[in-house]
Amino acid sequence: MKAYKNLKLLFKKLAHLQYTQKVMMWDEAVVMPEGAGAYRASTVATLDGFIQKTLIKKRTQAWLKDAKAESSALHPWDLANLKWMEKKYQNAVCIPPSLTEKFTKTKIICEQAWRKLRPQNKWSDFLPYLEATFHCAREVAERQAQVLNLKPYDALLDEYAPGFTQASIDQIFSELKVALPPLITAIREKQKTESLLPPQGPFSVAKQKAIGLQVMKSLAFDFNCGRLDSSHHPFCNGIPKDIRITTRYSENEFITSLLGICHETGHALYEQGLPAKWLSQPVGAIHSMAMHESQSLLIEMQVCRSPAYFEFLQPLIQQEFGQGEALTADNLFRLITRVTPSLIRVDADEVTYPLHVIMRYEIEKGLFNGELKLAELPQVWDELMRQYLGISTQGNDKDGVMQDVHWPSGAFGYFPAYTLGRLIAAQFFETFTKMEPHFSREVQKGEFQTLVAWLRKHIHSSASFLSTAELLTLVTGRNLETQPFIQHIQKRYLDKN
Ligand code: CO
């Protein structure tokens, strides 16, 4: 057992270093003065390289070998922990630490350039930064793909959505590509006759924040171990003991900041619900980004975008912003469920949203399988936008290929996690509401204890112990399907049961 104990101690120390790195990246996105950008990038890169060198020391390999030899005596959670340790080691040992440092520095600089160049719509100035980031990402993916015996893009998918490959995602996305367009047409036809009042601002940021904090409190966010701030792009970052979420505010409207908070609170609840006993160990960490997004989207899409939730919100909103007709639950619900093909993924409605993800997935596949070049992306983006959503981004790269933070920050392969997470969320929520058919009455009153307790017990506490397929089968009785999501859309938007 000594070898396994040594490994546990090693991973505990690595978790401490990773926590340091997370706080530095939170600081970079939220409060760091811009002038520190390049130095911060070098600093985080050094730390990343150090973490990797510590992990891939020769002794780790020897410990893994010895621990595996005595693994029959291990508890199932320790056994799963050992498997994750080995996977992390294998994924790291094939990358030279110099490449890790270069990739980290390159992508931080690239994201900083993106923040500046996107509002100016300067794609050609941005392209060299993106090319440098992509080259590093591809080299890492190619090296890991060899070890995992996968294609490079599958190696990336394995990081964000382990258990899924291009083959399985192609199948799932092809079902959505068939099911969604006729639904979008039918919903838009139905919504043509519905009246809508756009709320008129200005909406003070302080008041938006006050509502956001109430929302977090009602969802049982633990403020003793977390906080809310604002940033360029909303995110959730940290560890269960210190989980930090952000949103972004505009005085013109308050829905974006509010739904951003709902989404990120869902992420935070997952982290805060992880088993305390396994803090710092790989098996005790979040399972994957697909599972992470399932938790944020379950809260945002299934719960907070429901009519019942807006009944709970109406008095909170009207207390801050007055009693206007535009601020009634009915009107706000119609507003956030209005289905319109649009340019920006993060502002898209939940029905057209998967199409935004599918086109990004197809571009990423093309890039990593060698069929597409980065320089061609504005044109390819425009073609796919027209094909899937009927709108053009020609000459408007800031709302086209430059709109997302993911590629500038090196997160190629992440996008499918949103739609896989969305499907997982619908499937979990379908099971939950079968057991709690009157849950919407609790939502109307702002009571979420039953839901949060269920999520803790069945999902959060499982951490990385089970695979996505195993957890889905255990909780819902079957592997991932598109049907619960499609049925949810039919029910919410077309009143079909
Ligand atoms: Co998210």
Boltz pocket constraint, residues with backbone or C-beta under 6 A from the ligand:
constraints:
  - pocket:
      binder: B
      contacts: [[A, 263], [A, 267], [A, 292], [A, 293], [A, 296]]
      max_distance: 6.0
